[in-house]
Amino acid sequence: MGFDQKGSTVFSVKQNKQGQWDVCEEGFENPLASFNSPEDANKYARNLANVKEGSTVKVIN
């Protein structure tokens, strides 16, 4: 049994109340990761989207 990586997933990058930048997967409450800089968070989110076919990244200001 394998894990299906296909599907349309949205990864969002947004700043949390503590000033860090969270990477979240749409439909899940907790962030996948938190970063000190928006650049690092964006890079991580883009890498996730590249692995999961059909995924996109959006930045929430």
C-alpha positions as CSV (number, residue, x, y, z in Angstrom):
1,M,0.0,0.0,0.0
2,G,1.4,3.4,-1.0
3,F,0.8,7.0,-0.1
4,D,-0.9,9.0,-2.9
5,Q,0.8,12.3,-3.3
6,K,-1.6,13.6,-6.0
7,G,-4.3,16.1,-5.3
8,S,-4.9,19.8,-5.1
9,T,-3.4,21.1,-1.8
10,V,-2.9,24.7,-0.8
11,F,-0.1,25.5,1.5
12,S,-0.4,28.9,3.1
13,V,2.3,31.1,4.6
14,K,1.2,33.6,7.3
15,Q,2.6,35.5,10.2
16,N,1.5,34.3,13.7
17,K,0.8,36.4,16.8
18,Q,4.4,35.7,18.0
19,G,5.9,37.2,14.9
20,Q,7.0,33.9,13.3
21,W,5.9,32.7,9.9
22,D,3.8,29.6,9.8
23,V,3.4,27.1,6.9
24,C,0.0,25.5,7.1
25,E,-1.8,23.0,4.9
26,E,-5.4,23.9,4.1
27,G,-7.8,21.9,6.2
28,F,-5.5,21.4,9.1
29,E,-5.4,23.6,12.3
30,N,-1.8,23.3,13.3
31,P,1.1,24.6,11.3
32,L,3.5,22.2,9.6
33,A,6.5,24.4,10.5
34,S,7.3,27.9,11.8
35,F,10.2,30.1,10.7
36,N,11.7,33.4,11.7
37,S,11.7,34.8,8.2
38,P,9.0,34.9,5.5
39,E,11.7,33.9,2.9
40,D,12.4,30.6,4.8
41,A,8.7,29.9,5.2
42,N,8.1,30.5,1.5
43,K,11.0,28.3,0.5
44,Y,9.7,25.4,2.7
45,A,6.1,25.8,1.4
46,R,7.4,25.8,-2.3
47,N,9.4,22.7,-1.6
48,L,6.3,21.0,-0.2
49,A,4.2,22.1,-3.2
50,N,6.8,20.8,-5.6
51,V,6.6,17.3,-4.0
52,K,2.8,17.1,-4.0
53,E,1.6,17.4,-7.6
54,G,-1.1,20.0,-8.2
55,S,-0.3,22.0,-5.0
56,T,-0.1,25.7,-4.7
57,V,1.3,28.2,-2.2
58,K,-0.4,31.4,-1.1
59,V,1.0,34.1,1.2
60,I,-1.5,35.7,3.6
61,N,-0.6,39.2,4.7
